[in-house]
Amino acid sequence: MAQQPRPHIPPAAVALYTRYIHGEIDRRSFFDGVARFAAGGLTAPAIVDALMPNYAAAQQISKTDERIRAQQVAIPSPQGNGSINAYLVRPVSADTRSATPQKLPGILVVHENRGLNPHIEDIARRLALANFMALAPDGLTSIGGYPGDDFQGGQLFRKVDAGKMMEDWVAAALWLQSRSDCTGRIGVTGFCYGGGVSNNLAVRLGAGLAAAVPFYGGAPPIENVAKIKAAVLVHHGALDTRLVEAWPAYDQALTAAGVPHEGRIYKDAVHGFNNDATPERYNKAAADEAWERTVAWFDKYVRNQEP
């Protein structure tokens, strides 16, 4: 049976969804708002269905892919929430060349404001196939972990102390860096909330972080940018105007601090453009280009130890 074409969703409805998943409006306001776009045979339930993530359809690397080895780990976080659970993935090829596992550079993957959902786990697997050791923690560990639903995850996210969660990310980064099968060089990438964490980890870890690649994340306080020693690659969608307008100030501060950096603004891309589980926000051309640049950045500054 031929697949039915996806309905065309008005950009304003996509923007409404973005506000909803960021907790700016509640569930009722979202559904009431969506109803206003129902016209010409396009029903409100069809719009909602088109906007919601489809993780199964978007998965690029299966959890059972024979090229990777994945495991769940628990990381002590005494300054944070006590501990944080995480998904650790390595390429099988790195563990079969000799009796001792090959040391790999590590990449910390920081989720959006909904917990460790299947899309972020898939990102970790993609990095493993790029020959990195990837660690994707779940910031919701202290309240039971990602609940299997993004809306519920967003509700739980707001219940976790932000300062303690930041300490969880620091603990995870240092744990990854200290592993015997890690080269000791690490990078970080993150999305939305995770993009902001990536920028702030660059401040917090200083020379302990080799590279940061935030996707549509908020910049750190400008007065703290001078503490950054990592090479920073920033990705924004051109239609994500709030963050795009804030980029020049961050760019100038990075330049003044002598930090190797680039900022990429992707035409016709919205906030969340890399997330292929949300088709109405996903921009394949922008996502493919951003991913290629991300892997190249980590190869250059994390794997190859370029100063």
Secondary structure per residue as TSV (DSSP state, phi and psi in degrees):
chain	resnum	aa	ss	phi	psi
A	1	M	-	360.0	132.6
A	2	A	-	-67.7	141.4
A	3	Q	-	-71.5	134.8
A	4	Q	-	-71.6	138.2
A	5	P	-	-65.2	146.0
A	6	R	-	-71.2	142.8
A	7	P	-	-67.4	150.1
A	8	H	-	-78.1	122.0
A	9	I	-	-102.9	126.9
A	10	P	-	-58.8	141.2
A	11	P	H	-54.4	-33.6
A	12	A	H	-64.9	-31.7
A	13	A	H	-70.5	-37.7
A	14	V	H	-63.2	-41.8
A	15	A	H	-63.5	-36.3
A	16	L	H	-64.3	-42.0
A	17	Y	H	-61.6	-41.8
A	18	T	H	-60.6	-41.6
A	19	R	H	-64.0	-39.1
A	20	Y	H	-64.3	-48.3
A	21	I	H	-72.2	-15.1
A	22	H	T	-94.2	5.3
A	23	G	T	77.0	14.0
A	24	E	S	-77.9	-25.4
A	25	I	S	-134.2	155.8
A	26	D	-	-87.5	177.9
A	27	R	H	-60.7	-43.6
A	28	R	H	-62.5	-43.8
A	29	S	H	-63.8	-36.0
A	30	F	H	-63.8	-50.8
A	31	F	H	-66.2	-38.1
A	32	D	H	-64.5	-39.4
A	33	G	H	-67.4	-41.1
A	34	V	H	-60.6	-37.5
A	35	A	H	-58.7	-26.7
A	36	R	T	-68.9	-19.3
A	37	F	T	-96.2	0.5
A	38	A	-	-75.5	113.4
A	39	A	B	-165.6	158.3
A	40	G	T	58.9	37.7
A	41	G	T	87.6	-4.9
A	42	L	B	-92.0	111.1
A	43	T	-	-89.5	159.7
A	44	A	H	-59.8	-45.4
A	45	P	H	-59.5	-35.7
A	46	A	H	-66.9	-37.7
A	47	I	H	-66.0	-46.3
A	48	V	H	-60.4	-44.5
A	49	D	H	-61.3	-38.6
A	50	A	H	-70.5	-28.8
A	51	L	H	-83.8	-26.7
A	52	M	S	-73.9	150.1
A	53	P	-	-67.0	145.0
A	54	N	-	-122.9	89.3
A	55	Y	H	-70.0	-36.0
A	56	A	H	-63.8	-43.1
A	57	A	H	-69.8	-29.5
A	58	A	H	-88.6	-13.8
A	59	Q	-	-58.1	126.0
A	60	Q	S	-96.5	-36.5
A	61	I	S	-122.6	118.8
A	62	S	-	-64.7	148.4
A	63	K	T	-60.6	-26.1
A	64	T	T	-100.9	13.9
A	65	D	-	-56.9	128.7
A	66	E	T	-71.4	-8.3
A	67	R	T	-85.4	-7.3
A	68	I	E	-125.6	159.8
A	69	R	E	-127.7	117.9
A	70	A	E	-120.4	150.2
A	71	Q	E	-153.0	156.7
A	72	Q	E	-91.9	133.8
A	73	V	E	-129.7	154.2
A	74	A	E	-114.9	127.3
A	75	I	E	-114.1	125.0
A	76	P	E	-62.2	138.8
A	77	S	E	-140.7	70.8
A	78	P	T	-62.4	-28.2
A	79	Q	T	-88.5	-9.8
A	80	G	T	-106.4	-120.0
A	81	N	T	-100.2	23.1
A	82	G	E	94.1	-47.9
A	83	S	E	-161.9	162.8
A	84	I	E	-140.5	130.5
A	85	N	E	-83.1	149.7
A	86	A	E	-151.1	160.5
A	87	Y	E	-106.7	115.3
A	88	L	E	-109.9	128.3
A	89	V	E	-131.1	133.3
A	90	R	E	-128.6	152.1
A	91	P	E	-72.3	137.6
A	92	V	G	-59.9	-36.2
A	93	S	G	-57.5	-29.6
A	94	A	G	-74.4	-16.7
A	95	D	G	-108.7	4.3
A	96	T	S	-119.1	1.7
A	97	R	S	-82.5	-22.0
A	98	S	S	-156.6	175.3
A	99	A	S	-66.0	-27.9
A	100	T	S	-100.2	128.7
A	101	P	-	-56.8	139.7
A	102	Q	-	-66.9	137.8
A	103	K	-	-76.0	131.7
A	104	L	E	-123.5	152.1
A	105	P	E	-67.0	149.5
A	106	G	E	-108.5	143.5
A	107	I	E	-125.1	123.1
A	108	L	E	-85.2	132.0
A	109	V	E	-114.7	119.9
A	110	V	E	-110.0	124.9
A	111	H	-	-73.3	174.2
A	112	E	-	-75.2	-168.3
A	113	N	T	-85.8	38.6
A	114	R	T	-135.3	4.5
A	115	G	-	95.4	-177.5
A	116	L	S	-80.3	85.5
A	117	N	-	-88.5	172.5
A	118	P	H	-59.2	-30.0
A	119	H	H	-63.7	-43.6
A	120	I	H	-68.9	-36.2
A	121	E	H	-60.9	-38.7
A	122	D	H	-66.0	-38.3
A	123	I	H	-58.8	-42.4
A	124	A	H	-61.9	-41.1
A	125	R	H	-66.6	-36.8
A	126	R	H	-62.4	-40.1
A	127	L	H	-67.4	-35.5
A	128	A	H	-62.5	-38.8
A	129	L	H	-73.7	-12.2
A	130	A	T	-90.5	10.3
A	131	N	T	73.0	39.8
A	132	F	-	-117.9	160.5
A	133	M	E	-94.2	119.8
A	134	A	E	-111.2	137.0
A	135	L	E	-125.6	119.1
A	136	A	E	-118.3	97.9
A	137	P	E	-78.9	163.2
A	138	D	-	-111.2	106.9
A	139	G	T	-64.8	-11.4
A	140	L	T	-93.5	9.5
A	141	T	G	-51.3	-43.9
A	142	S	G	-66.5	-16.0
A	143	I	G	-122.2	30.3
A	144	G	T	105.6	-8.9
A	145	G	S	87.2	175.5
A	146	Y	-	-55.3	126.3
A	147	P	-	-83.9	0.1
A	148	G	S	93.6	1.7
A	149	D	-	-143.5	128.9
A	150	D	H	-66.0	-37.9
A	151	F	H	-63.4	-48.3
A	152	Q	H	-63.3	-37.5
A	153	G	H	-60.1	-40.8
A	154	G	H	-64.4	-37.2
A	155	Q	H	-66.3	-42.2
A	156	L	H	-67.6	-36.5
A	157	F	H	-54.8	-39.6
A	158	R	T	-72.4	-9.3
A	159	K	T	-92.2	-9.9
A	160	V	S	-90.3	133.6
A	161	D	-	-59.6	121.4
A	162	A	H	-62.4	-39.2
A	163	G	H	-65.7	-41.8
A	164	K	H	-67.9	-36.5
A	165	M	H	-64.6	-37.2
A	166	M	H	-62.4	-38.4
A	167	E	H	-65.0	-32.0
A	168	D	H	-62.0	-41.1
A	169	W	H	-66.7	-39.8
A	170	V	H	-62.1	-45.4
A	171	A	H	-60.5	-41.5
A	172	A	H	-64.2	-42.3
A	173	A	H	-63.2	-44.6
A	174	L	H	-69.0	-34.6
A	175	W	H	-63.8	-44.5
A	176	L	H	-62.3	-45.7
A	177	Q	H	-61.7	-32.5
A	178	S	H	-89.7	-3.7
A	179	R	-	-63.7	145.6
A	180	S	T	-67.9	-22.1
A	181	D	T	-98.5	16.0
A	182	C	E	-110.9	145.7
A	183	T	E	-69.5	-13.1
A	184	G	E	95.3	-6.2
A	185	R	E	-106.0	129.2
A	186	I	E	-132.6	155.1
A	187	G	E	-128.7	174.7
A	188	V	E	-141.2	140.9
A	189	T	E	-133.9	151.6
A	190	G	E	-159.9	167.7
A	191	F	E	-130.7	125.7
A	192	C	T	58.9	-113.2
A	193	Y	H	-50.8	-44.0
A	194	G	H	-64.7	-28.4
A	195	G	H	-66.1	-41.5
A	196	G	H	-63.5	-41.2
A	197	V	H	-61.4	-41.1
A	198	S	H	-57.8	-45.5
A	199	N	H	-63.5	-41.7
A	200	N	H	-75.5	-28.8
A	201	L	H	-66.6	-34.0
A	202	A	H	-60.9	-38.0
A	203	V	H	-67.8	-49.5
A	204	R	H	-66.9	-41.5
A	205	L	H	-89.7	-15.3
A	206	G	G	54.2	-126.6
A	207	A	G	-69.9	-8.6
A	208	G	G	-75.1	-11.1
A	209	L	-	-115.8	128.1
A	210	A	-	-84.8	-34.9
A	211	A	E	-155.9	149.6
A	212	A	E	-133.3	133.9
A	213	V	E	-129.2	87.0
A	214	P	E	-82.5	131.7
A	215	F	E	-99.2	120.8
A	216	Y	S	37.2	55.8
A	217	G	-	-116.4	154.3
A	218	G	-	-70.2	145.9
A	219	A	-	-74.1	155.8
A	220	P	-	-73.6	167.8
A	221	P	-	-53.2	131.4
A	222	I	G	-56.2	-34.8
A	223	E	G	-67.8	-13.7
A	224	N	G	-97.9	-6.5
A	225	V	G	-61.9	-30.8
A	226	A	G	-62.4	-17.4
A	227	K	G	-80.2	-11.3
A	228	I	-	-75.4	130.7
A	229	K	-	-117.8	-13.4
A	230	A	S	-74.9	152.4
A	231	A	E	-78.2	128.4
A	232	V	E	-114.3	125.6
A	233	L	E	-117.9	118.0
A	234	V	E	-105.6	133.5
A	235	H	E	-118.1	128.4
A	236	H	E	-136.6	148.4
A	237	G	E	-83.8	138.3
A	238	A	T	-60.5	-27.8
A	239	L	T	-87.1	-2.3
A	240	D	-	-89.3	69.9
A	241	T	H	-61.5	-36.8
A	242	R	H	-60.4	-46.2
A	243	L	H	-74.8	-35.8
A	244	V	H	-62.0	-41.1
A	245	E	H	-68.6	-24.9
A	246	A	H	-84.7	-15.7
A	247	W	H	-62.0	-44.1
A	248	P	H	-54.6	-38.2
A	249	A	H	-66.1	-39.8
A	250	Y	H	-67.3	-42.2
A	251	D	H	-57.2	-47.3
A	252	Q	H	-63.7	-39.6
A	253	A	H	-68.6	-38.9
A	254	L	H	-64.3	-40.3
A	255	T	H	-62.5	-45.5
A	256	A	H	-63.2	-30.7
A	257	A	T	-86.0	-3.2
A	258	G	T	71.6	27.3
A	259	V	-	-87.2	126.7
A	260	P	-	-60.6	126.5
A	261	H	E	-160.1	159.7
A	262	E	E	-143.6	150.6
A	263	G	E	-124.7	127.8
A	264	R	E	-117.8	125.8
A	265	I	E	-113.2	122.6
A	266	Y	E	-101.8	123.3
A	267	K	T	-58.3	137.4
A	268	D	T	62.0	17.9
A	269	A	-	-105.1	141.3
A	270	V	-	-103.9	178.5
A	271	H	T	-60.9	132.0
A	272	G	T	85.9	16.2
A	273	F	T	-61.3	-21.6
A	274	N	T	-82.0	-14.9
A	275	N	-	-81.8	98.6
A	276	D	T	-75.0	-3.7
A	277	A	T	-81.5	-14.0
A	278	T	S	-117.6	86.2
A	279	P	T	-57.3	-30.3
A	280	E	T	-74.6	-17.9
A	281	R	T	-101.2	-26.7
A	282	Y	-	-63.6	132.1
A	283	N	-	-122.8	101.3
A	284	K	H	-59.9	-43.4
A	285	A	H	-61.0	-46.2
A	286	A	H	-66.8	-42.8
A	287	A	H	-63.8	-43.5
A	288	D	H	-62.9	-43.3
A	289	E	H	-66.5	-42.3
A	290	A	H	-65.2	-39.5
A	291	W	H	-66.8	-42.5
A	292	E	H	-59.4	-42.8
A	293	R	H	-67.1	-36.3
A	294	T	H	-63.9	-49.8
A	295	V	H	-62.8	-41.3
A	296	A	H	-63.3	-37.8
A	297	W	H	-64.1	-45.6
A	298	F	H	-67.2	-37.1
A	299	D	I	-60.5	-42.2
A	300	K	I	-72.1	-45.0
A	301	Y	I	-104.2	-19.4
A	302	V	I	-105.2	-50.9
A	303	R	I	-73.5	-46.5
A	304	N	S	-90.9	-1.3
A	305	Q	-	57.6	39.3
A	306	E	-	-73.8	132.9
A	307	P	-	-69.5	360.0
